[in-house]
Amino acid sequence: GASDWHVYGLDAKSGYVAWRHRTGQQVISSPVVVDDTVFIGSADKHLYALDVKTGRVQWKFNAEAPIVSTPAVTEDAVYFGTVSKEKGEIISVSRKDRKLRWRFKTGGPVPSSPLVVDGIVYVGSTDHYVYALPC
């Protein structure tokens, strides 16, 4: 991601830009590549699933708040945190139907990146808690 509102795909051999996709705001999170899909969040409140070869949008999800955390991706779902002035959420989106699976409200923004281990999503919030939620 980049502060110029783009996500860039680089050619592995040359290092040159192969494609770029413009989002609606800054892209602070890092991408996660699973199979042929790049998952990345944006401050424009969307989680993007982009084609790894072309950068075209396969699908996107409106989280209703900026996303700065790097998503965690499992076989079934994508997990990420949202940030706003005084609240945040941990969100799970289905990879199959691209719909909301669940959202968990925290007492503060969630800029940290989730980790999934043994069916549990671990993620910290600025409310001084680390949450452990079942997938």
Secondary structure, DSSP 8 states (H G I E B T S, - for coil): --TTSEEEEE-TTT-SEEEEEE-SS---S--EEETTEEEEE-TTSEEEEEETTT--EEEEEE-SS---S--EE-SSEEEEE---SS-EEEEEEETTT--EEEEEEESS---S--EEETTEEEEE-TTS-EEEEE-
